[in-house]
Amino acid sequence: MTWISGSQPGAEGAADQPSATEAAARPISLIGPGEPGPFRVLNPQGKARLLVVCDHASRRVPAALNNLGLDELALGRHIASDIGAGNVAEQLALRLDAPAVLAEYSRLVVDCNRGLNDPTSILAVSDGEFIPGNQGLSEEEKAERARQFFAPYHDAIHRRLESFERRGIVPAFVAVHSFTPIFKQVRRPWQIGILWDKDPRIPVPLIDLLRAEGVTVGDNEPYSGKAPADHTVDHHAEGGGLPHVSIEIRQDLIDHPDGVSRWAGLIGDALETILADDGLYRKQGGEGDGL
């Protein structure tokens, strides 16, 4: 498995060493020695015309933030990460031979799937859990988290898309998430949710193919692709007319290795069929395959 660990904003490996003057002026890094960068790129040489992303792949909190004052039980909950989603994203990338970009730190540090002006970008309370390390943050502290975690992750996605552009390819874009089986004491019946807004090219056939396999699929359930909270897809794919979809998988189905393999296989089979259509790789409403 080939992957690149991102470092400082704009990097995909170790950052250049700053001068003494620059180091004195620069805010202290929240990512300490020996800790991974804010993102990683899996299968960077993948041949598919596809980019897979996972905003909430990790529950990790940098040591400098002292687990945000949370215990291991809290960090194991869905509030810290999309349980199982990162593992599914990895398997999809390898199965489909696509590059993937995964965030390496918890959504509680800063949520990479929210705009920075969204009040849920850094939560002081998440699903009833008080987050001590997110209380009373100054605007400067919030901005520093954005600089060190949010910006490098989205820069990495942007660079991957630029790589396709340089080769004259309009790539497909697949975001992987997971959802809780119960929300506000109501059991969610869907096994998978397919989120989309204006572009039906991947989501509609994906829904049909999965339902044909007996999967209980939510069409814009339990969340909607029309909602403003879907920052990554909106910013990188929908705005540029790329064929795209956001996939939500119920967490109890993928919180163990066998489940990850099963659902990555089902989704991978369906996506493989859809991605085989050369007519897919066009900007929505555009002419031709080139950008």
Helices and strands as residue ranges (DSSP letters): E 3-5, H 20-25, E 39-42, E 50-54, G 63-69, H 72-75, H 85-96, E 100-103, E 125-126, E 129-130, G 132-134, H 139-145, I 146-150, H 151-166, E 172-179, E 182-183, E 186-187, E 192-195, H 203-212, E 217-219, H 231-233, I 234-238, E 244-250, G 251-253, H 257-275, G 278-280
